[in-house]
Amino acid sequence: MDVLIYLIPAALFLGLIGLGAFFWSLKSGQFDDLDGAAERILTNDDDLPPGPGTGSTTRREAAEKTTDDKAFEAFAIPCH
């Protein structure tokens, strides 16, 4: 029974931390758009042109590149 002296305050402390995290997430807008992600997953945007600043490849072309190609492009050494 002596262990309850430690367990009850520890449980209350952890509960307050969880409640604080929940209120922080409400304040920071984590729950503002509940339907957006559910609707975005249903759209097929693989064939859309890339957005500004993404280069000239489409998303499908970028997904088809292998990791070796991407690594080669990242560490390309110009030869003169």
PDB file of N, CA, C and O in Angstrom:
ATOM      1  N   MET A   1       0.801  -1.205   0.000  1.00  0.00           N
ATOM      2  CA  MET A   1       0.000   0.000   0.000  1.00  0.00           C
ATOM      3  C   MET A   1       0.847   1.274   0.000  1.00  0.00           C
ATOM      4  O   MET A   1       0.375   2.343  -0.387  1.00  0.00           O
ATOM      5  N   ASP A   2       2.066   1.151   0.426  1.00  0.00           N
ATOM      6  CA  ASP A   2       2.937   2.330   0.435  1.00  0.00           C
ATOM      7  C   ASP A   2       3.275   2.796  -0.970  1.00  0.00           C
ATOM      8  O   ASP A   2       3.622   3.960  -1.172  1.00  0.00           O
ATOM      9  N   VAL A   3       3.175   1.896  -1.944  1.00  0.00           N
ATOM     10  CA  VAL A   3       3.516   2.260  -3.315  1.00  0.00           C
ATOM     11  C   VAL A   3       2.474   3.211  -3.910  1.00  0.00           C
ATOM     12  O   VAL A   3       2.773   3.937  -4.858  1.00  0.00           O
ATOM     13  N   LEU A   4       1.258   3.213  -3.365  1.00  0.00           N
ATOM     14  CA  LEU A   4       0.225   4.124  -3.867  1.00  0.00           C
ATOM     15  C   LEU A   4       0.592   5.583  -3.643  1.00  0.00           C
ATOM     16  O   LEU A   4       0.105   6.461  -4.355  1.00  0.00           O
ATOM     17  N   ILE A   5       1.433   5.847  -2.675  1.00  0.00           N
ATOM     18  CA  ILE A   5       1.889   7.222  -2.420  1.00  0.00           C
ATOM     19  C   ILE A   5       2.661   7.749  -3.626  1.00  0.00           C
ATOM     20  O   ILE A   5       2.654   8.950  -3.901  1.00  0.00           O
ATOM     21  N   TYR A   6       3.320   6.854  -4.337  1.00  0.00           N
ATOM     22  CA  TYR A   6       4.094   7.253  -5.519  1.00  0.00           C
ATOM     23  C   TYR A   6       3.293   7.120  -6.817  1.00  0.00           C
ATOM     24  O   TYR A   6       3.453   7.922  -7.738  1.00  0.00           O
ATOM     25  N   LEU A   7       2.435   6.104  -6.881  1.00  0.00           N
ATOM     26  CA  LEU A   7       1.714   5.837  -8.130  1.00  0.00           C
ATOM     27  C   LEU A   7       0.614   6.854  -8.418  1.00  0.00           C
ATOM     28  O   LEU A   7       0.422   7.236  -9.572  1.00  0.00           O
ATOM     29  N   ILE A   8      -0.105   7.296  -7.406  1.00  0.00           N
ATOM     30  CA  ILE A   8      -1.210   8.244  -7.634  1.00  0.00           C
ATOM     31  C   ILE A   8      -0.682   9.591  -8.133  1.00  0.00           C
ATOM     32  O   ILE A   8      -1.208  10.100  -9.123  1.00  0.00           O
ATOM     33  N   PRO A   9       0.327  10.192  -7.503  1.00  0.00           N
ATOM     34  CA  PRO A   9       0.856  11.447  -8.074  1.00  0.00           C
ATOM     35  C   PRO A   9       1.478  11.261  -9.459  1.00  0.00           C
ATOM     36  O   PRO A   9       1.373  12.141 -10.313  1.00  0.00           O
ATOM     37  N   ALA A  10       2.126  10.112  -9.678  1.00  0.00           N
ATOM     38  CA  ALA A  10       2.705   9.869 -11.001  1.00  0.00           C
ATOM     39  C   ALA A  10       1.606   9.780 -12.052  1.00  0.00           C
ATOM     40  O   ALA A  10       1.762  10.322 -13.146  1.00  0.00           O
ATOM     41  N   ALA A  11       0.502   9.109 -11.746  1.00  0.00           N
ATOM     42  CA  ALA A  11      -0.611   8.992 -12.690  1.00  0.00           C
ATOM     43  C   ALA A  11      -1.248  10.355 -12.941  1.00  0.00           C
ATOM     44  O   ALA A  11      -1.587  10.678 -14.080  1.00  0.00           O
ATOM     45  N   LEU A  12      -1.412  11.147 -11.903  1.00  0.00           N
ATOM     46  CA  LEU A  12      -1.966  12.494 -12.079  1.00  0.00           C
ATOM     47  C   LEU A  12      -1.039  13.373 -12.910  1.00  0.00           C
ATOM     48  O   LEU A  12      -1.502  14.146 -13.750  1.00  0.00           O
ATOM     49  N   PHE A  13       0.252  13.260 -12.684  1.00  0.00           N
ATOM     50  CA  PHE A  13       1.222  14.043 -13.445  1.00  0.00           C
ATOM     51  C   PHE A  13       1.182  13.660 -14.928  1.00  0.00           C
ATOM     52  O   PHE A  13       1.153  14.532 -15.795  1.00  0.00           O
ATOM     53  N   LEU A  14       1.181  12.364 -15.214  1.00  0.00           N
ATOM     54  CA  LEU A  14       1.121  11.921 -16.614  1.00  0.00           C
ATOM     55  C   LEU A  14      -0.192  12.319 -17.273  1.00  0.00           C
ATOM     56  O   LEU A  14      -0.215  12.655 -18.457  1.00  0.00           O
ATOM     57  N   GLY A  15      -1.284  12.283 -16.518  1.00  0.00           N
ATOM     58  CA  GLY A  15      -2.566  12.728 -17.049  1.00  0.00           C
ATOM     59  C   GLY A  15      -2.564  14.209 -17.389  1.00  0.00           C
ATOM     60  O   GLY A  15      -3.117  14.616 -18.410  1.00  0.00           O
ATOM     61  N   LEU A  16      -1.944  15.011 -16.539  1.00  0.00           N
ATOM     62  CA  LEU A  16      -1.845  16.450 -16.814  1.00  0.00           C
ATOM     63  C   LEU A  16      -0.969  16.729 -18.021  1.00  0.00           C
ATOM     64  O   LEU A  16      -1.253  17.644 -18.794  1.00  0.00           O
ATOM     65  N   ILE A  17       0.094  15.950 -18.193  1.00  0.00           N
ATOM     66  CA  ILE A  17       0.936  16.108 -19.388  1.00  0.00           C
ATOM     67  C   ILE A  17       0.130  15.785 -20.645  1.00  0.00           C
ATOM     68  O   ILE A  17       0.209  16.510 -21.638  1.00  0.00           O
ATOM     69  N   GLY A  18      -0.642  14.706 -20.606  1.00  0.00           N
ATOM     70  CA  GLY A  18      -1.477  14.346 -21.758  1.00  0.00           C
ATOM     71  C   GLY A  18      -2.532  15.387 -22.044  1.00  0.00           C
ATOM     72  O   GLY A  18      -2.786  15.711 -23.204  1.00  0.00           O
ATOM     73  N   LEU A  19      -3.154  15.919 -21.002  1.00  0.00           N
ATOM     74  CA  LEU A  19      -4.164  16.961 -21.184  1.00  0.00           C
ATOM     75  C   LEU A  19      -3.535  18.232 -21.750  1.00  0.00           C
ATOM     76  O   LEU A  19      -4.121  18.894 -22.607  1.00  0.00           O
ATOM     77  N   GLY A  20      -2.343  18.568 -21.267  1.00  0.00           N
ATOM     78  CA  GLY A  20      -1.634  19.733 -21.801  1.00  0.00           C
ATOM     79  C   GLY A  20      -1.275  19.549 -23.271  1.00  0.00           C
ATOM     80  O   GLY A  20      -1.390  20.486 -24.061  1.00  0.00           O
ATOM     81  N   ALA A  21      -0.838  18.338 -23.643  1.00  0.00           N
ATOM     82  CA  ALA A  21      -0.517  18.070 -25.050  1.00  0.00           C
ATOM     83  C   ALA A  21      -1.768  18.167 -25.922  1.00  0.00           C
ATOM     84  O   ALA A  21      -1.701  18.661 -27.047  1.00  0.00           O
ATOM     85  N   PHE A  22      -2.892  17.704 -25.415  1.00  0.00           N
ATOM     86  CA  PHE A  22      -4.140  17.794 -26.178  1.00  0.00           C
ATOM     87  C   PHE A  22      -4.544  19.247 -26.392  1.00  0.00           C
ATOM     88  O   PHE A  22      -4.903  19.630 -27.505  1.00  0.00           O
ATOM     89  N   PHE A  23      -4.490  20.055 -25.346  1.00  0.00           N
ATOM     90  CA  PHE A  23      -4.858  21.467 -25.503  1.00  0.00           C
ATOM     91  C   PHE A  23      -3.864  22.206 -26.401  1.00  0.00           C
ATOM     92  O   PHE A  23      -4.254  23.108 -27.143  1.00  0.00           O
ATOM     93  N   TRP A  24      -2.575  21.831 -26.339  1.00  0.00           N
ATOM     94  CA  TRP A  24      -1.602  22.438 -27.234  1.00  0.00           C
ATOM     95  C   TRP A  24      -1.926  22.105 -28.687  1.00  0.00           C
ATOM     96  O   TRP A  24      -1.817  22.962 -29.564  1.00  0.00           O
ATOM     97  N   SER A  25      -2.329  20.848 -28.941  1.00  0.00           N
ATOM     98  CA  SER A  25      -2.651  20.472 -30.319  1.00  0.00           C
ATOM     99  C   SER A  25      -3.905  21.186 -30.799  1.00  0.00           C
ATOM    100  O   SER A  25      -4.004  21.523 -31.979  1.00  0.00           O
ATOM    101  N   LEU A  26      -4.859  21.423 -29.918  1.00  0.00           N
ATOM    102  CA  LEU A  26      -6.029  22.213 -30.314  1.00  0.00           C
ATOM    103  C   LEU A  26      -5.633  23.644 -30.652  1.00  0.00           C
ATOM    104  O   LEU A  26      -6.098  24.210 -31.641  1.00  0.00           O
ATOM    105  N   LYS A  27      -4.776  24.218 -29.828  1.00  0.00           N
ATOM    106  CA  LYS A  27      -4.356  25.604 -30.028  1.00  0.00           C
ATOM    107  C   LYS A  27      -3.525  25.767 -31.295  1.00  0.00           C
ATOM    108  O   LYS A  27      -3.624  26.794 -31.966  1.00  0.00           O
ATOM    109  N   SER A  28      -2.709  24.770 -31.633  1.00  0.00           N
ATOM    110  CA  SER A  28      -1.835  24.900 -32.797  1.00  0.00           C
ATOM    111  C   SER A  28      -2.520  24.509 -34.103  1.00  0.00           C
ATOM    112  O   SER A  28      -1.898  24.596 -35.162  1.00  0.00           O
ATOM    113  N   GLY A  29      -3.774  24.083 -34.062  1.00  0.00           N
ATOM    114  CA  GLY A  29      -4.524  23.830 -35.289  1.00  0.00           C
ATOM    115  C   GLY A  29      -4.392  22.429 -35.851  1.00  0.00           C
ATOM    116  O   GLY A  29      -4.616  22.223 -37.043  1.00  0.00           O
ATOM    117  N   GLN A  30      -4.035  21.467 -35.026  1.00  0.00           N
ATOM    118  CA  GLN A  30      -3.876  20.104 -35.514  1.00  0.00           C
ATOM    119  C   GLN A  30      -5.200  19.499 -35.969  1.00  0.00           C
ATOM    120  O   GLN A  30      -5.206  18.598 -36.808  1.00  0.00           O
ATOM    121  N   PHE A  31      -6.313  19.974 -35.433  1.00  0.00           N
ATOM    122  CA  PHE A  31      -7.607  19.391 -35.749  1.00  0.00           C
ATOM    123  C   PHE A  31      -8.470  20.317 -36.602  1.00  0.00           C
ATOM    124  O   PHE A  31      -9.688  20.149 -36.642  1.00  0.00           O
ATOM    125  N   ASP A  32      -7.870  21.286 -37.280  1.00  0.00           N
ATOM    126  CA  ASP A  32      -8.645  22.242 -38.070  1.00  0.00           C
ATOM    127  C   ASP A  32      -9.239  21.616 -39.325  1.00  0.00           C
ATOM    128  O   ASP A  32     -10.396  21.887 -39.645  1.00  0.00           O
ATOM    129  N   ASP A  33      -8.496  20.797 -40.037  1.00  0.00           N
ATOM    130  CA  ASP A  33      -8.951  20.247 -41.312  1.00  0.00           C
ATOM    131  C   ASP A  33      -8.997  18.723 -41.208  1.00  0.00           C
ATOM    132  O   ASP A  33      -8.055  18.042 -41.611  1.00  0.00           O
ATOM    133  N   LEU A  34     -10.089  18.193 -40.669  1.00  0.00           N
ATOM    134  CA  LEU A  34     -10.206  16.751 -40.480  1.00  0.00           C
ATOM    135  C   LEU A  34     -10.529  16.022 -41.780  1.00  0.00           C
ATOM    136  O   LEU A  34     -10.149  14.862 -41.942  1.00  0.00           O
ATOM    137  N   ASP A  35     -11.218  16.673 -42.703  1.00  0.00           N
ATOM    138  CA  ASP A  35     -11.630  16.007 -43.935  1.00  0.00           C
ATOM    139  C   ASP A  35     -10.639  16.187 -45.075  1.00  0.00           C
ATOM    140  O   ASP A  35     -10.724  15.469 -46.071  1.00  0.00           O
ATOM    141  N   GLY A  36      -9.711  17.114 -44.962  1.00  0.00           N
ATOM    142  CA  GLY A  36      -8.785  17.399 -46.059  1.00  0.00           C
ATOM    143  C   GLY A  36      -7.922  16.210 -46.430  1.00  0.00           C
ATOM    144  O   GLY A  36      -7.816  15.874 -47.610  1.00  0.00           O
ATOM    145  N   ALA A  37      -7.301  15.564 -45.450  1.00  0.00           N
ATOM    146  CA  ALA A  37      -6.431  14.419 -45.742  1.00  0.00           C
ATOM    147  C   ALA A  37      -7.239  13.245 -46.280  1.00  0.00           C
ATOM    148  O   ALA A  37      -6.768  12.514 -47.150  1.00  0.00           O
ATOM    149  N   ALA A  38      -8.447  13.062 -45.770  1.00  0.00           N
ATOM    150  CA  ALA A  38      -9.286  11.966 -46.237  1.00  0.00           C
ATOM    151  C   ALA A  38      -9.706  12.180 -47.691  1.00  0.00           C
ATOM    152  O   ALA A  38      -9.857  11.213 -48.438  1.00  0.00           O
ATOM    153  N   GLU A  39      -9.893  13.416 -48.092  1.00  0.00           N
ATOM    154  CA  GLU A  39     -10.276  13.684 -49.476  1.00  0.00           C
ATOM    155  C   GLU A  39      -9.066  13.714 -50.405  1.00  0.00           C
ATOM    156  O   GLU A  39      -9.178  13.334 -51.571  1.00  0.00           O
ATOM    157  N   ARG A  40      -7.912  14.158 -49.911  1.00  0.00           N
ATOM    158  CA  ARG A  40      -6.712  14.202 -50.751  1.00  0.00           C
ATOM    159  C   ARG A  40      -6.246  12.814 -51.155  1.00  0.00           C
ATOM    160  O   ARG A  40      -5.686  12.643 -52.238  1.00  0.00           O
ATOM    161  N   ILE A  41      -6.464  11.837 -50.319  1.00  0.00           N
ATOM    162  CA  ILE A  41      -5.999  10.492 -50.640  1.00  0.00           C
ATOM    163  C   ILE A  41      -6.818   9.907 -51.796  1.00  0.00           C
ATOM    164  O   ILE A  41      -6.358   8.983 -52.468  1.00  0.00           O
ATOM    165  N   LEU A  42      -7.995  10.420 -52.030  1.00  0.00           N
ATOM    166  CA  LEU A  42      -8.852   9.899 -53.091  1.00  0.00           C
ATOM    167  C   LEU A  42      -8.553  10.506 -54.452  1.00  0.00           C
ATOM    168  O   LEU A  42      -8.960   9.945 -55.469  1.00  0.00           O
ATOM    169  N   THR A  43      -7.861  11.623 -54.503  1.00  0.00           N
ATOM    170  CA  THR A  43      -7.585  12.268 -55.780  1.00  0.00           C
ATOM    171  C   THR A  43      -6.358  11.648 -56.423  1.00  0.00           C
ATOM    172  O   THR A  43      -5.411  11.259 -55.739  1.00  0.00           O
ATOM    173  N   ASN A  44      -6.383  11.562 -57.732  1.00  0.00           N
ATOM    174  CA  ASN A  44      -5.270  11.011 -58.485  1.00  0.00           C
ATOM    175  C   ASN A  44      -4.530  12.172 -59.124  1.00  0.00           C
ATOM    176  O   ASN A  44      -4.940  12.675 -60.170  1.00  0.00           O
ATOM    177  N   ASP A  45      -3.445  12.597 -58.501  1.00  0.00           N
ATOM    178  CA  ASP A  45      -2.705  13.744 -59.017  1.00  0.00           C
ATOM    179  C   ASP A  45      -1.354  13.344 -59.591  1.00  0.00           C
ATOM    180  O   ASP A  45      -0.452  14.176 -59.686  1.00  0.00           O
ATOM    181  N   ASP A  46      -1.205  12.073 -59.977  1.00  0.00           N
ATOM    182  CA  ASP A  46       0.059  11.635 -60.561  1.00  0.00           C
ATOM    183  C   ASP A  46       0.294  12.235 -61.938  1.00  0.00           C
ATOM    184  O   ASP A  46       1.442  12.463 -62.319  1.00  0.00           O
ATOM    185  N   ASP A  47      -0.765  12.496 -62.689  1.00  0.00           N
ATOM    186  CA  ASP A  47      -0.620  12.990 -64.056  1.00  0.00           C
ATOM    187  C   ASP A  47      -0.667  14.507 -64.144  1.00  0.00           C
ATOM    188  O   ASP A  47      -0.574  15.059 -65.241  1.00  0.00           O
ATOM    189  N   LEU A  48      -0.808  15.193 -63.019  1.00  0.00           N
ATOM    190  CA  LEU A  48      -0.843  16.643 -63.047  1.00  0.00           C
ATOM    191  C   LEU A  48       0.553  17.187 -63.312  1.00  0.00           C
ATOM    192  O   LEU A  48       1.545  16.561 -62.938  1.00  0.00           O
ATOM    193  N   PRO A  49       0.636  18.334 -63.946  1.00  0.00           N
ATOM    194  CA  PRO A  49       1.959  18.935 -64.133  1.00  0.00           C
ATOM    195  C   PRO A  49       2.531  19.321 -62.775  1.00  0.00           C
ATOM    196  O   PRO A  49       1.776  19.580 -61.838  1.00  0.00           O
ATOM    197  N   PRO A  50       3.830  19.360 -62.662  1.00  0.00           N
ATOM    198  CA  PRO A  50       4.433  19.696 -61.372  1.00  0.00           C
ATOM    199  C   PRO A  50       4.152  21.136 -60.989  1.00  0.00           C
ATOM    200  O   PRO A  50       3.923  21.995 -61.841  1.00  0.00           O
ATOM    201  N   GLY A  51       4.173  21.375 -59.708  1.00  0.00           N
ATOM    202  CA  GLY A  51       3.939  22.712 -59.205  1.00  0.00           C
ATOM    203  C   GLY A  51       5.156  23.592 -59.425  1.00  0.00           C
ATOM    204  O   GLY A  51       6.179  23.124 -59.925  1.00  0.00           O
ATOM    205  N   PRO A  52       5.055  24.861 -59.054  1.00  0.00           N
ATOM    206  CA  PRO A  52       6.182  25.769 -59.256  1.00  0.00           C
ATOM    207  C   PRO A  52       7.370  25.367 -58.392  1.00  0.00           C
ATOM    208  O   PRO A  52       7.205  25.009 -57.225  1.00  0.00           O
ATOM    209  N   GLY A  53       8.559  25.427 -58.966  1.00  0.00           N
ATOM    210  CA  GLY A  53       9.766  25.140 -58.233  1.00  0.00           C
ATOM    211  C   GLY A  53      10.099  23.670 -58.076  1.00  0.00           C
ATOM    212  O   GLY A  53      11.005  23.330 -57.315  1.00  0.00           O
ATOM    213  N   THR A  54       9.385  22.774 -58.783  1.00  0.00           N
ATOM    214  CA  THR A  54       9.652  21.347 -58.612  1.00  0.00           C
ATOM    215  C   THR A  54      10.441  20.771 -59.760  1.00  0.00           C
ATOM    216  O   THR A  54      10.657  19.560 -59.795  1.00  0.00           O
ATOM    217  N   GLY A  55      10.881  21.580 -60.699  1.00  0.00           N
ATOM    218  CA  GLY A  55      11.641  21.071 -61.836  1.00  0.00           C
ATOM    219  C   GLY A  55      10.716  20.732 -62.989  1.00  0.00           C
ATOM    220  O   GLY A  55       9.541  21.098 -62.985  1.00  0.00           O
ATOM    221  N   SER A  56      11.253  20.033 -63.973  1.00  0.00           N
ATOM    222  CA  SER A  56      10.464  19.763 -65.173  1.00  0.00           C
ATOM    223  C   SER A  56       9.890  18.353 -65.200  1.00  0.00           C
ATOM    224  O   SER A  56       9.156  18.016 -66.128  1.00  0.00           O
ATOM    225  N   THR A  57      10.198  17.527 -64.218  1.00  0.00           N
ATOM    226  CA  THR A  57       9.665  16.162 -64.222  1.00  0.00           C
ATOM    227  C   THR A  57       8.328  16.121 -63.501  1.00  0.00           C
ATOM    228  O   THR A  57       8.088  16.870 -62.554  1.00  0.00           O
ATOM    229  N   THR A  58       7.469  15.235 -63.967  1.00  0.00           N
ATOM    230  CA  THR A  58       6.201  15.034 -63.281  1.00  0.00           C
ATOM    231  C   THR A  58       6.419  14.137 -62.079  1.00  0.00           C
ATOM    232  O   THR A  58       7.497  13.569 -61.906  1.00  0.00           O
ATOM    233  N   ARG A  59       5.407  14.013 -61.258  1.00  0.00           N
ATOM    234  CA  ARG A  59       5.529  13.176 -60.069  1.00  0.00           C
ATOM    235  C   ARG A  59       5.730  11.720 -60.433  1.00  0.00           C
ATOM    236  O   ARG A  59       6.472  11.002 -59.762  1.00  0.00           O
ATOM    237  N   ARG A  60       5.078  11.287 -61.484  1.00  0.00           N
ATOM    238  CA  ARG A  60       5.221   9.898 -61.894  1.00  0.00           C
ATOM    239  C   ARG A  60       6.649   9.627 -62.371  1.00  0.00           C
ATOM    240  O   ARG A  60       7.224   8.589 -62.045  1.00  0.00           O
ATOM    241  N   GLU A  61       7.223  10.559 -63.145  1.00  0.00           N
ATOM    242  CA  GLU A  61       8.602  10.393 -63.609  1.00  0.00           C
ATOM    243  C   GLU A  61       9.571  10.390 -62.436  1.00  0.00           C
ATOM    244  O   GLU A  61      10.534   9.624 -62.430  1.00  0.00           O
ATOM    245  N   ALA A  62       9.329  11.229 -61.454  1.00  0.00           N
ATOM    246  CA  ALA A  62      10.206  11.274 -60.286  1.00  0.00           C
ATOM    247  C   ALA A  62      10.112   9.982 -59.483  1.00  0.00           C
ATOM    248  O   ALA A  62      11.115   9.521 -58.937  1.00  0.00           O
ATOM    249  N   ALA A  63       8.933   9.398 -59.407  1.00  0.00           N
ATOM    250  CA  ALA A  63       8.766   8.149 -58.660  1.00  0.00           C
ATOM    251  C   ALA A  63       9.429   6.983 -59.382  1.00  0.00           C
ATOM    252  O   ALA A  63       9.842   6.014 -58.744  1.00  0.00           O
ATOM    253  N   GLU A  64       9.536   7.065 -60.710  1.00  0.00           N
ATOM    254  CA  GLU A  64      10.112   5.967 -61.471  1.00  0.00           C
ATOM    255  C   GLU A  64      11.638   5.972 -61.444  1.00  0.00           C
ATOM    256  O   GLU A  64      12.268   4.973 -61.790  1.00  0.00           O
ATOM    257  N   LYS A  65      12.230   7.087 -61.038  1.00  0.00           N
ATOM    258  CA  LYS A  65      13.687   7.134 -60.963  1.00  0.00           C
ATOM    259  C   LYS A  65      14.164   6.228 -59.831  1.00  0.00           C
ATOM    260  O   LYS A  65      13.532   6.152 -58.777  1.00  0.00           O
ATOM    261  N   THR A  66      15.248   5.564 -60.050  1.00  0.00           N
ATOM    262  CA  THR A  66      15.785   4.720 -58.997  1.00  0.00           C
ATOM    263  C   THR A  66      16.574   5.556 -58.010  1.00  0.00           C
ATOM    264  O   THR A  66      16.903   6.709 -58.287  1.00  0.00           O
ATOM    265  N   THR A  67      16.876   4.982 -56.869  1.00  0.00           N
ATOM    266  CA  THR A  67      17.634   5.721 -55.872  1.00  0.00           C
ATOM    267  C   THR A  67      19.056   5.979 -56.348  1.00  0.00           C
ATOM    268  O   THR A  67      19.675   6.965 -55.949  1.00  0.00           O
ATOM    269  N   ASP A  68      19.581   5.091 -57.205  1.00  0.00           N
ATOM    270  CA  ASP A  68      20.926   5.315 -57.733  1.00  0.00           C
ATOM    271  C   ASP A  68      20.955   6.557 -58.618  1.00  0.00           C
ATOM    272  O   ASP A  68      21.911   7.332 -58.576  1.00  0.00           O
ATOM    273  N   ASP A  69      19.899   6.746 -59.424  1.00  0.00           N
ATOM    274  CA  ASP A  69      19.837   7.932 -60.269  1.00  0.00           C
ATOM    275  C   ASP A  69      19.786   9.200 -59.422  1.00  0.00           C
ATOM    276  O   ASP A  69      20.459  10.186 -59.722  1.00  0.00           O
ATOM    277  N   LYS A  70      18.980   9.164 -58.363  1.00  0.00           N
ATOM    278  CA  LYS A  70      18.856  10.342 -57.511  1.00  0.00           C
ATOM    279  C   LYS A  70      20.177  10.626 -56.803  1.00  0.00           C
ATOM    280  O   LYS A  70      20.583  11.783 -56.689  1.00  0.00           O
ATOM    281  N   ALA A  71      20.844   9.590 -56.333  1.00  0.00           N
ATOM    282  CA  ALA A  71      22.120   9.781 -55.658  1.00  0.00           C
ATOM    283  C   ALA A  71      23.162  10.320 -56.625  1.00  0.00           C
ATOM    284  O   ALA A  71      23.979  11.165 -56.258  1.00  0.00           O
ATOM    285  N   PHE A  72      23.135   9.830 -57.864  1.00  0.00           N
ATOM    286  CA  PHE A  72      24.084  10.306 -58.869  1.00  0.00           C
ATOM    287  C   PHE A  72      23.859  11.782 -59.160  1.00  0.00           C
ATOM    288  O   PHE A  72      24.815  12.546 -59.294  1.00  0.00           O
ATOM    289  N   GLU A  73      22.579  12.185 -59.259  1.00  0.00           N
ATOM    290  CA  GLU A  73      22.285  13.598 -59.524  1.00  0.00           C
ATOM    291  C   GLU A  73      22.700  14.479 -58.351  1.00  0.00           C
ATOM    292  O   GLU A  73      23.126  15.616 -58.553  1.00  0.00           O
ATOM    293  N   ALA A  74      22.581  13.969 -57.134  1.00  0.00           N
ATOM    294  CA  ALA A  74      22.898  14.780 -55.961  1.00  0.00           C
ATOM    295  C   ALA A  74      24.401  15.009 -55.848  1.00  0.00           C
ATOM    296  O   ALA A  74      24.831  16.055 -55.361  1.00  0.00           O
ATOM    297  N   PHE A  75      25.205  14.044 -56.294  1.00  0.00           N
ATOM    298  CA  PHE A  75      26.660  14.156 -56.156  1.00  0.00           C
ATOM    299  C   PHE A  75      27.348  14.191 -57.507  1.00  0.00           C
ATOM    300  O   PHE A  75      28.414  13.602 -57.685  1.00  0.00           O
ATOM    301  N   ALA A  76      26.746  14.873 -58.443  1.00  0.00           N
ATOM    302  CA  ALA A  76      27.335  14.942 -59.792  1.00  0.00           C
ATOM    303  C   ALA A  76      28.592  15.794 -59.754  1.00  0.00           C
ATOM    304  O   ALA A  76      28.607  16.883 -59.179  1.00  0.00           O
ATOM    305  N   ILE A  77      29.637  15.283 -60.371  1.00  0.00           N
ATOM    306  CA  ILE A  77      30.921  15.985 -60.454  1.00  0.00           C
ATOM    307  C   ILE A  77      31.105  16.420 -61.908  1.00  0.00           C
ATOM    308  O   ILE A  77      31.141  15.585 -62.812  1.00  0.00           O
ATOM    309  N   PRO A  78      31.220  17.732 -62.127  1.00  0.00           N
ATOM    310  CA  PRO A  78      31.394  18.181 -63.513  1.00  0.00           C
ATOM    311  C   PRO A  78      32.766  17.779 -64.037  1.00  0.00           C
ATOM    312  O   PRO A  78      33.777  17.914 -63.349  1.00  0.00           O
ATOM    313  N   CYS A  79      32.778  17.291 -65.251  1.00  0.00           N
ATOM    314  CA  CYS A  79      34.030  16.877 -65.908  1.00  0.00           C
ATOM    315  C   CYS A  79      34.358  17.890 -67.006  1.00  0.00           C
ATOM    316  O   CYS A  79      33.517  18.170 -67.861  1.00  0.00           O
ATOM    317  N   HIS A  80      35.559  18.432 -66.989  1.00  0.00           N
ATOM    318  CA  HIS A  80      35.965  19.411 -68.003  1.00  0.00           C
ATOM    319  C   HIS A  80      37.021  18.836 -68.900  1.00  0.00           C
ATOM    320  O   HIS A  80      37.488  19.513 -69.816  1.00  0.00           O
TER     321      HIS A  80
END
